[in-house]
Amino acid sequence: MESKSTDELTNEIMMATDIIDYLKENEENLLTVSLCEHPNMLLLDKNLRKTDIIQGSLLERTYVYKIFAGKKMPSRDTLIAIAFGLHLSDSETQRLLKISGNRELYARDKRDSLILFALHQKQTIFEVNELLDEYHFAALP
């Protein structure tokens, strides 16, 4: 089954007469993991260690461990830095941001466009920070 867009799901909610039926019919399209669970699943899927994330994100070790344990709620930029540490694609990063309740990267926003480009090009956090600096934007943490 093909994944439905957010607009399609929204339209179905507006047309639904029974929320239980809607939830059953769209179970595969709904987010069901927590922010704590999702990065841990990505870690396993990508066969990485937390030390890899720490090195690839430039974040403090204890802070990363607290995020992965669900003890800290990271900012949007911190999650984007983690995405670089996890070597996520642009779509995987968007899903991480969506699960966290943060705004997804927006192609009309110049800073977000630079980050999306860097993700798509599989650049490192060092490279994206150089790119952000070149255009006078704040670096990722």
SULRA-V164198 format. One line per field, one symbol per residue. burial: + if it has 9 or more other ideal C-beta (glycine too) atoms within 8 Angstrom, else -. Layout:
burial = ???
This chain:
burial = --------+--+---+----+++--+--------++-++++++----+-+-+++-++-+---++++++-------+++++++++++-+-+-+++++++++-+--+-----+++++++++---+-+-+++-+++-+-+--++
